Amino acid sequence: MRNAFVLAGAALAIGSAATLALQSPAGAQVAGETPQNAPTTVPSVGPGGAPRSFADLTARLQPAVVNVSTTSKVEVGRFPGLQPGSPLDDLFRRFQDQQQGQGGGGNNAEPLTREATSLGSGFLISPDGYIVTNNHVVSGRNGTDPVDTITVTLSDKREYKARIIGRDTLADLALLKIDATGLPFVQFGDSTKARVGDWAIAIGNPFGLASTVTAGIVSALHRNIGSNSAYDRYIQTDASINQGNSGGPLFDLDGNVIGINTVIFTPTGGNIGLGFAIPAEVAKPVIEQLRNGGRVRRGYMGVTIQPVTDDIAASLGLPKNQGEIVAGVEAGGPASRAGIRQGDVIVSVAGKPVGDENTLQYLVSNQRIGATVPIEIIRNGKRQTINVTLAERPSEQALAAAAGGDDDDNSDRPSSGDTATRASLGINLQALTPQIRRELRLPDSVQGVVIANVSPASDAAAQGLRRGDVILSINQQPTTTPAQAAAAVAAARSAGRDTVLILAQRGNNPPRYVGVKLAPATPSGR
């Protein structure tokens, strides 16, 4: 089985069987206006400063951690055992409809539904019943719509129906509310003060086992796990986290919430010591906005970006791991109005460097809407600063709709016309004729040359280029003919470069940059 990042919420289960929850005594606590993680004067320290026990701290914190269980109706098809929408399911549906149309009766035409249940964790942040959890804990199977019902169970087994105050897909956070007062609660701490090697305690409901406590250390900070999100900067911990821990708190030894357990990396589906929590520095402002208005407002530039990989850096003559490259600019958007161009490398936002720990999306998202922010870029090898006035980021649904396109595999599409062999790149190119444009369903705005064939042994193939892709530019020079492509490659060789920067587009998907290594030059003589 492949390694995989898995959301730490328990998987949806069809059926109504009760989940086994082993409950341990919560210990004495005083509910009211004092948070459960208020400072204490009772130390529990062993030799060398190591904790002798987490018991006292756990007794204070456990009452504020809750079990979040959800139910929703899901379609299982008219025919038990067949996946809805599968070819066999569609075939049987058509046959059944035909029989009913001929008066043959048949089975119930209504699709069958079952109740799906899932389990997660959460924690109270106020005595009047506000609860923080992950958005995916309270989202249905499609990941967009909310579940039908949410039940919150406290450590003393009291149960409440919860309602959603607000959800944020981008940060994967949700704020719930139950109608109760005098509840135990905890507060966010300052995760910016967390250090690698600090102790960390996770409390949650893995696999429905309520009030489970695990301990470990902070393994890494600002960890990027490749989710391509503005908030791809997690606290990594080896405190045991499993499915069902999603939405539960990660505490420091002072009892402060420094993270929200969200994702695990696992080859087996279980814990292997690689858990990831949303830092409090990220979660707290999102939760505050959800509590105040039910939605989160963020800054927005209107660009699509890519990391500057080693190959892209080499093709541009830039140092490695520096900035992000602009793959596209939204027409009429803030970046376009300010003069940001496709191919610019953005290296800082408001003086903060752009990199793995602080992505462009994260830095811009956390700027004030309407603020004019200095953006430092590298264009044609020269640094310059452009001031961009930020707009409000559209919803994730609107952005997805605007991106459009699909990922159809055009590698098997027949090509026509003459080809120009590009020995240096390992690809054959041909002009984008009207016929090819129709075959590839490309709009007139796309101008470039079409890849007719890719050598399997080439770096172009290793970088994912394939037949049917359209090369828009090479080394930021528009490329509309094979001759222009050859000239761009020759210019790169003359400049001593062994890599060229290719901007390619597949179908109607957004274009992307690829750094492709040149094949060694063939000697002209023997």
C-alpha positions as CSV (number, residue, x, y, z in Angstrom):
1,M,0.0,0.0,0.0
2,R,1.3,3.4,-0.8
3,N,2.2,6.0,1.8
4,A,-0.5,8.6,2.0
5,F,-1.5,11.7,3.9
6,V,-4.8,10.9,5.6
7,L,-7.2,13.3,7.3
8,A,-7.3,12.2,10.9
9,G,-11.1,12.1,11.1
10,A,-12.7,8.6,11.3
11,A,-13.9,7.4,7.9
12,L,-17.6,7.5,7.2
13,A,-19.3,4.2,8.0
14,I,-22.7,3.0,6.7
15,G,-25.0,1.8,9.3
16,S,-26.3,2.7,12.7
17,A,-24.2,0.5,15.0
18,A,-23.1,2.3,18.2
19,T,-19.5,3.2,18.5
20,L,-17.7,1.7,21.5
21,A,-16.3,4.5,23.7
22,L,-14.3,3.6,26.8
23,Q,-14.7,6.4,29.3
24,S,-12.3,7.2,32.1
25,P,-13.2,9.4,35.1
26,A,-12.8,13.1,34.2
27,G,-11.5,14.0,37.7
28,A,-12.5,17.1,39.6
29,Q,-12.9,20.3,37.9
30,V,-14.7,23.7,38.5
31,A,-16.8,24.9,35.6
32,G,-17.4,28.6,35.1
33,E,-15.4,31.5,33.9
34,T,-11.9,30.1,34.5
35,P,-10.4,28.2,31.6
36,Q,-9.3,24.6,32.2
37,N,-5.8,25.5,31.1
38,A,-5.3,28.5,33.5
39,P,-1.9,28.6,35.1
40,T,-1.3,26.2,38.0
41,T,1.2,26.4,40.8
42,V,1.5,22.6,41.2
43,P,4.7,21.5,39.4
44,S,5.2,17.9,38.3
45,V,8.8,17.8,37.3
46,G,11.3,15.0,37.5
47,P,15.1,15.0,37.2
48,G,16.5,17.3,34.5
49,G,13.1,19.1,34.1
50,A,11.4,16.1,32.4
51,P,7.7,15.7,33.5
52,R,7.2,13.0,36.0
53,S,3.6,12.5,34.9
54,F,1.1,14.2,32.7
55,A,-1.8,13.1,35.0
56,D,-2.4,16.5,36.7
57,L,-2.3,18.4,33.4
58,T,-4.6,15.8,31.8
59,A,-7.1,16.0,34.6
60,R,-7.5,19.7,33.9
61,L,-7.6,19.5,30.2
62,Q,-9.7,16.4,29.4
63,P,-13.1,17.9,30.4
64,A,-12.8,20.6,27.7
65,V,-12.2,18.0,24.9
66,V,-15.3,16.6,23.2
67,N,-16.4,13.8,20.9
68,V,-18.0,15.0,17.6
69,S,-20.2,12.5,15.9
70,T,-22.1,13.2,12.7
71,T,-24.8,11.6,10.5
72,S,-25.8,12.2,6.9
73,K,-27.8,10.5,4.2
74,V,-25.8,9.1,1.3
75,E,-27.1,7.4,-1.9
76,V,-26.1,3.8,-2.2
77,G,-27.9,3.2,-5.5
78,R,-31.1,1.3,-6.5
79,F,-29.2,-2.0,-6.5
80,P,-27.4,-3.1,-3.3
81,G,-23.8,-4.1,-3.9
82,L,-23.3,-1.7,-6.9
83,Q,-21.5,1.6,-6.7
84,P,-23.8,4.5,-7.6
85,G,-22.8,5.8,-11.0
86,S,-20.8,2.7,-12.0
87,P,-21.4,1.3,-15.5
88,L,-23.3,-1.7,-14.1
89,D,-25.5,0.5,-11.9
90,D,-26.2,2.8,-14.9
91,L,-27.0,-0.3,-17.1
92,F,-29.5,-1.7,-14.5
93,R,-31.1,1.7,-14.0
94,R,-31.8,2.0,-17.8
95,F,-33.1,-1.6,-17.9
96,Q,-35.4,-1.0,-14.9
97,D,-36.6,2.3,-16.3
98,Q,-37.4,0.6,-19.6
99,Q,-39.3,-2.2,-17.9
100,Q,-41.4,0.4,-15.9
101,G,-42.1,2.3,-19.0
102,Q,-43.5,-0.8,-20.6
103,G,-45.7,-1.5,-17.5
104,G,-43.4,-4.1,-16.2
105,G,-43.4,-2.8,-12.7
106,G,-39.9,-3.5,-11.5
107,N,-38.2,-2.4,-8.3
108,N,-38.6,0.9,-6.5
109,A,-37.3,3.6,-8.9
110,E,-36.2,5.8,-6.0
111,P,-32.4,5.6,-5.2
112,L,-31.6,3.8,-2.0
113,T,-30.0,5.8,0.8
114,R,-28.3,4.8,4.0
115,E,-27.2,6.8,7.1
116,A,-23.5,7.5,7.1
117,T,-21.8,8.2,10.4
118,S,-18.4,9.6,11.2
119,L,-16.4,10.5,14.3
120,G,-14.0,13.2,15.2
121,S,-12.8,15.4,18.0
122,G,-13.2,19.0,19.1
123,F,-12.6,21.3,22.1
124,L,-14.6,24.0,23.9
125,I,-13.2,27.5,23.8
126,S,-15.9,29.2,25.9
127,P,-18.1,28.4,28.8
128,D,-21.2,29.0,26.7
129,G,-20.5,26.2,24.2
130,Y,-18.4,27.3,21.3
131,I,-16.4,24.4,19.9
132,V,-13.5,24.2,17.5
133,T,-13.0,21.3,15.1
134,N,-11.9,20.5,11.6
135,N,-14.1,21.4,8.6
136,H,-13.7,17.9,7.2
137,V,-15.2,16.4,10.4
138,V,-18.5,18.1,9.7
139,S,-18.5,17.9,5.9
140,G,-20.3,15.2,3.9
141,R,-18.8,12.7,1.5
142,N,-18.5,15.3,-1.3
143,G,-16.4,17.4,1.0
144,T,-18.5,20.5,0.4
145,D,-22.0,20.1,1.9
146,P,-22.3,20.0,5.7
147,V,-23.5,16.8,7.4
148,D,-27.2,16.5,8.5
149,T,-26.7,16.2,12.2
150,I,-23.9,16.8,14.7
151,T,-23.8,15.4,18.2
152,V,-21.3,16.6,20.8
153,T,-20.5,14.4,23.8
154,L,-18.6,15.8,26.8
155,S,-16.2,13.8,28.9
156,D,-19.0,13.4,31.5
157,K,-21.2,11.8,28.8
158,R,-23.6,14.7,28.5
159,E,-24.8,14.9,24.9
160,Y,-25.8,18.0,22.9
161,K,-27.0,18.7,19.4
162,A,-24.6,21.2,17.8
163,R,-25.1,23.7,15.0
164,I,-22.5,25.1,12.6
165,I,-21.6,28.7,13.2
166,G,-19.1,28.8,10.3
167,R,-16.8,26.7,8.2
168,D,-13.6,27.5,6.3
169,T,-12.5,25.1,3.6
170,L,-9.1,26.7,3.0
171,A,-7.9,26.3,6.6
172,D,-10.0,23.2,7.2
173,L,-11.6,24.7,10.4
174,A,-15.1,24.8,11.7
175,L,-16.8,26.5,14.6
176,L,-19.8,24.8,16.3
177,K,-22.2,25.9,19.1
178,I,-24.1,23.9,21.7
179,D,-26.7,25.4,23.9
180,A,-25.2,25.2,27.4
181,T,-23.5,27.3,30.0
182,G,-20.9,26.9,32.7
183,L,-18.9,24.5,30.5
184,P,-15.2,23.7,31.0
185,F,-13.0,25.3,28.2
186,V,-9.5,25.9,27.1
187,Q,-7.7,28.8,25.3
188,F,-5.3,29.1,22.4
189,G,-1.7,29.6,23.2
190,D,1.1,31.2,21.2
191,S,2.4,28.5,18.7
192,T,5.1,30.9,17.5
193,K,6.9,30.2,20.8
194,A,6.9,26.4,20.3
195,R,10.3,24.9,19.6
196,V,11.3,21.6,18.0
197,G,11.8,19.1,20.8
198,D,9.1,20.6,23.2
199,W,6.7,18.2,24.8
200,A,3.3,17.9,23.2
201,I,0.0,16.3,24.4
202,A,-2.8,15.2,22.1
203,I,-6.3,14.5,23.5
204,G,-9.1,13.2,21.3
205,N,-11.2,10.2,20.2
206,P,-9.2,7.9,17.9
207,F,-11.4,5.2,16.5
208,G,-14.2,6.4,18.9
209,L,-12.1,5.7,22.0
210,A,-13.2,8.8,24.0
211,S,-10.8,11.0,26.0
212,T,-7.6,9.2,24.7
213,V,-4.4,11.0,25.8
214,T,-1.1,10.6,24.0
215,A,2.2,12.4,24.4
216,G,5.2,13.1,22.3
217,I,7.3,16.1,21.1
218,V,7.1,18.8,18.5
219,S,9.0,17.1,15.6
220,A,9.0,20.1,13.2
221,L,7.5,23.5,12.7
222,H,5.9,25.1,9.6
223,R,6.0,21.7,7.8
224,N,4.9,21.8,4.2
225,I,3.2,18.5,3.2
226,G,2.3,19.4,-0.4
227,S,-1.4,20.2,0.0
228,N,-1.1,23.3,-2.2
229,S,-3.1,25.3,0.4
230,A,-2.4,28.7,1.8
231,Y,-2.2,27.0,5.2
232,D,0.2,24.2,4.3
233,R,2.4,24.9,7.3
234,Y,1.7,22.4,10.0
235,I,3.2,21.5,13.4
236,Q,4.6,18.0,13.1
237,T,4.4,15.8,16.1
238,D,5.1,12.2,17.1
239,A,2.3,12.2,19.7
240,S,0.1,9.4,18.6
241,I,-2.7,10.6,16.3
242,N,-5.1,8.4,14.4
243,Q,-8.4,8.6,12.6
244,G,-10.9,10.2,15.0
245,N,-8.3,12.6,16.4
246,S,-9.2,15.2,13.8
247,G,-10.3,18.5,15.3
248,G,-8.8,17.7,18.7
249,P,-6.3,19.9,20.5
250,L,-2.5,19.6,20.7
251,F,-1.3,21.1,24.0
252,D,2.0,22.3,25.3
253,L,3.1,21.6,28.9
254,D,1.4,24.8,30.1
255,G,-1.9,23.5,28.9
256,N,-2.1,25.9,26.0
257,V,-3.7,24.8,22.7
258,I,-0.8,25.1,20.2
259,G,-2.4,23.1,17.4
260,I,-5.4,21.3,16.0
261,N,-4.7,17.7,15.0
262,T,-5.7,17.3,11.4
263,V,-3.6,15.0,9.2
264,I,-1.5,11.9,9.5
265,F,1.1,10.4,7.2
266,T,0.7,6.6,7.0
267,P,1.4,3.6,4.8
268,T,-1.0,1.5,6.8
269,G,-3.9,3.8,7.9
270,G,-2.6,3.9,11.5
271,N,-0.2,6.0,13.4
272,I,3.5,5.8,12.6
273,G,4.6,8.9,14.5
274,L,4.0,11.4,11.7
275,G,1.0,13.6,12.8
276,F,0.3,17.2,11.7
277,A,-1.6,19.9,13.5
278,I,-2.8,23.3,12.3
279,P,-0.8,25.9,14.4
280,A,-2.7,28.1,16.8
281,E,-1.2,31.2,15.1
282,V,-3.1,30.1,12.0
283,A,-6.3,28.8,13.6
284,K,-7.0,31.5,16.1
285,P,-7.7,34.4,13.7
286,V,-9.8,32.1,11.5
287,I,-11.9,31.0,14.4
288,E,-12.3,34.6,15.6
289,Q,-13.6,35.6,12.1
290,L,-16.0,32.7,12.1
291,R,-17.3,33.6,15.5
292,N,-17.8,37.2,14.5
293,G,-19.2,36.9,11.1
294,G,-19.5,33.3,10.0
295,R,-16.9,33.5,7.2
296,V,-13.3,34.4,6.7
297,R,-12.1,37.3,4.6
298,R,-8.6,37.2,3.1
299,G,-6.3,39.2,0.9
300,Y,-6.1,38.3,-2.8
301,M,-3.6,39.2,-5.6
302,G,-5.1,37.3,-8.6
303,V,-2.2,35.1,-9.6
304,T,-1.6,31.4,-10.0
305,I,1.8,30.3,-8.8
306,Q,4.3,27.4,-8.8
307,P,7.2,26.7,-6.5
308,V,10.6,27.5,-8.0
309,T,12.0,24.0,-8.4
310,D,15.7,23.3,-8.9
311,D,15.1,22.9,-12.6
312,I,13.2,26.1,-12.9
313,A,15.8,28.0,-10.8
314,A,18.6,26.6,-13.1
315,S,16.7,27.7,-16.2
316,L,16.4,31.2,-14.8
317,G,19.9,31.4,-13.3
318,L,18.5,31.9,-9.8
319,P,19.5,30.4,-6.4
320,K,17.6,27.4,-5.3
321,N,14.6,27.5,-3.0
322,Q,13.9,31.2,-3.6
323,G,10.4,32.5,-4.2
324,E,7.5,31.3,-6.4
325,I,7.0,31.8,-10.1
326,V,3.8,33.4,-11.5
327,A,2.3,30.9,-13.9
328,G,-0.8,33.0,-14.7
329,V,-2.2,36.5,-14.0
330,E,-6.0,37.1,-13.6
331,A,-7.1,39.7,-16.2
332,G,-8.1,42.8,-14.5
333,G,-7.1,41.5,-11.0
334,P,-5.0,43.3,-8.5
335,A,-1.7,41.9,-9.7
336,S,-2.5,42.6,-13.3
337,R,-3.4,46.2,-12.5
338,A,-0.2,46.7,-10.6
339,G,2.0,45.3,-13.5
340,I,2.8,41.7,-12.3
341,R,3.5,39.5,-15.3
342,Q,3.5,35.9,-16.1
343,G,7.0,34.6,-15.4
344,D,7.9,37.0,-12.6
345,V,9.4,35.3,-9.6
346,I,7.9,36.7,-6.4
347,V,10.5,36.6,-3.6
348,S,8.9,38.6,-0.8
349,V,5.6,40.1,0.4
350,A,5.7,43.1,2.7
351,G,9.3,42.4,3.5
352,K,8.7,38.7,4.4
353,P,10.5,36.1,2.2
354,V,8.4,33.7,0.1
355,G,9.5,30.1,0.6
356,D,8.4,26.7,2.1
357,E,7.6,28.2,5.5
358,N,5.8,31.2,4.2
359,T,4.1,30.6,0.8
360,L,2.9,33.5,-1.3
361,Q,-0.7,32.4,-0.8
362,Y,-0.3,32.4,3.0
363,L,1.4,35.8,3.2
364,V,-1.1,37.5,0.9
365,S,-4.1,35.8,2.6
366,N,-3.1,37.3,5.9
367,Q,-2.8,40.9,4.6
368,R,-5.6,43.4,5.1
369,I,-8.1,43.7,2.2
370,G,-7.5,47.0,0.5
371,A,-4.0,47.3,1.7
372,T,-1.2,48.3,-0.7
373,V,1.6,45.8,-0.2
374,P,5.1,45.9,-1.6
375,I,5.8,42.8,-3.7
376,E,9.5,42.1,-4.5
377,I,10.0,40.2,-7.8
378,I,12.8,39.0,-10.0
379,R,12.1,39.8,-13.7
380,N,14.7,39.0,-16.4
381,G,17.3,38.5,-13.6
382,K,16.7,41.9,-12.0
383,R,15.0,42.6,-8.7
384,Q,12.3,45.2,-8.5
385,T,9.4,46.1,-6.1
386,I,5.8,46.5,-7.3
387,N,3.1,47.8,-5.0
388,V,-0.1,45.8,-5.2
389,T,-3.5,46.9,-3.7
390,L,-5.1,43.7,-2.5
391,A,-8.7,42.7,-3.1
392,E,-10.9,40.1,-1.2
393,R,-10.2,36.5,-2.0
394,P,-13.2,34.9,-3.7
395,S,-14.7,31.7,-2.3
396,E,-13.0,28.4,-3.1
397,Q,-16.0,27.3,-5.2
398,A,-15.7,30.5,-7.3
399,L,-11.9,30.0,-7.8
400,A,-12.4,26.4,-8.8
401,A,-15.1,27.4,-11.3
402,A,-12.9,30.1,-12.7
403,A,-10.0,27.7,-13.1
404,G,-12.2,25.4,-15.2
405,G,-10.8,22.9,-17.6
406,D,-10.1,19.3,-17.1
407,D,-7.2,16.9,-17.1
408,D,-8.1,14.9,-20.2
409,D,-5.2,12.8,-21.4
410,N,-4.4,14.1,-24.9
411,S,-1.4,11.8,-25.3
412,D,-3.3,9.5,-27.6
413,R,-4.7,12.2,-29.9
414,P,-3.5,11.9,-33.4
415,S,-1.3,14.8,-34.6
416,S,-1.0,16.0,-38.2
417,G,1.3,18.3,-40.2
418,D,5.1,18.5,-40.3
419,T,7.1,18.0,-37.2
420,A,10.4,19.6,-36.2
421,T,12.8,17.4,-34.3
422,R,14.1,19.1,-31.2
423,A,17.1,16.9,-30.3
424,S,18.1,19.2,-27.5
425,L,14.7,18.7,-25.7
426,G,13.8,15.2,-26.7
427,I,10.5,16.4,-28.2
428,N,9.1,16.9,-31.7
429,L,7.1,20.1,-32.3
430,Q,4.6,21.2,-34.9
431,A,2.7,24.3,-35.6
432,L,-0.7,24.8,-33.9
433,T,-2.9,24.6,-37.0
434,P,-6.6,25.3,-37.0
435,Q,-7.3,21.6,-37.3
436,I,-5.1,20.7,-34.3
437,R,-6.7,23.5,-32.4
438,R,-10.1,22.0,-33.0
439,E,-8.8,18.5,-32.1
440,L,-7.4,19.8,-28.8
441,R,-10.4,22.0,-28.2
442,L,-8.2,25.1,-27.6
443,P,-9.5,28.6,-27.6
444,D,-8.0,31.1,-30.1
445,S,-6.3,32.9,-27.2
446,V,-3.8,30.0,-26.8
447,Q,-0.8,30.6,-29.1
448,G,2.2,28.2,-29.2
449,V,3.6,25.0,-30.7
450,V,2.2,21.5,-30.1
451,I,4.2,18.6,-28.8
452,A,3.9,15.9,-31.4
453,N,6.1,13.3,-29.7
454,V,8.2,13.0,-26.5
455,S,11.1,10.7,-26.1
456,P,10.5,8.5,-23.1
457,A,14.2,8.9,-22.1
458,S,14.1,12.7,-22.2
459,D,13.9,15.0,-19.2
460,A,10.9,16.5,-20.8
461,A,9.1,13.2,-20.3
462,A,10.4,13.0,-16.7
463,Q,8.9,16.4,-16.1
464,G,5.5,15.3,-17.3
465,L,5.3,16.8,-20.8
466,R,3.4,14.7,-23.3
467,R,2.0,14.7,-26.8
468,G,-0.8,17.2,-27.2
469,D,0.6,19.7,-24.7
470,V,1.1,23.2,-26.1
471,I,4.4,25.1,-25.4
472,L,3.5,28.8,-25.0
473,S,7.1,30.1,-24.3
474,I,10.6,29.0,-23.8
475,N,12.8,31.1,-21.5
476,Q,9.9,33.6,-21.3
477,Q,10.1,34.2,-25.1
478,P,6.8,33.5,-26.9
479,T,7.1,30.4,-29.0
480,T,4.6,30.1,-31.9
481,T,6.7,28.2,-34.4
482,P,9.2,25.3,-34.2
483,A,11.9,27.7,-35.5
484,Q,11.3,30.0,-32.6
485,A,11.6,27.1,-30.2
486,A,15.0,26.1,-31.8
487,A,16.2,29.7,-31.5
488,A,15.3,29.8,-27.8
489,V,17.2,26.6,-27.1
490,A,20.2,27.8,-29.1
491,A,20.2,31.1,-27.2
492,A,20.2,29.1,-23.9
493,R,23.2,27.1,-25.0
494,S,25.0,30.2,-26.0
495,A,24.4,31.7,-22.6
496,G,25.9,28.6,-21.0
497,R,22.6,27.3,-19.6
498,D,21.9,23.6,-19.4
499,T,18.2,24.0,-18.6
500,V,15.3,25.9,-20.3
501,L,12.1,27.2,-18.7
502,I,9.1,26.0,-20.7
503,L,5.6,27.3,-20.1
504,A,3.2,24.6,-21.2
505,Q,-0.6,24.2,-21.3
506,R,-2.7,21.0,-21.4
507,G,-6.2,21.4,-22.8
508,N,-8.0,24.2,-21.0
509,N,-6.1,23.8,-17.8
510,P,-4.0,26.7,-16.5
511,P,-0.5,26.8,-17.9
512,R,2.4,25.7,-15.8
513,Y,6.2,26.2,-15.9
514,V,8.6,23.3,-16.3
515,G,12.4,23.3,-16.1
516,V,13.7,20.9,-18.8
517,K,17.4,19.9,-19.0
518,L,19.0,20.1,-22.4
519,A,20.5,17.0,-23.9
520,P,24.3,17.2,-24.4
521,A,25.2,18.9,-27.7
522,T,26.1,16.5,-30.4
523,P,29.7,17.1,-31.9
524,S,29.7,18.4,-35.4
525,G,32.7,16.2,-36.4
526,R,34.2,12.9,-35.6
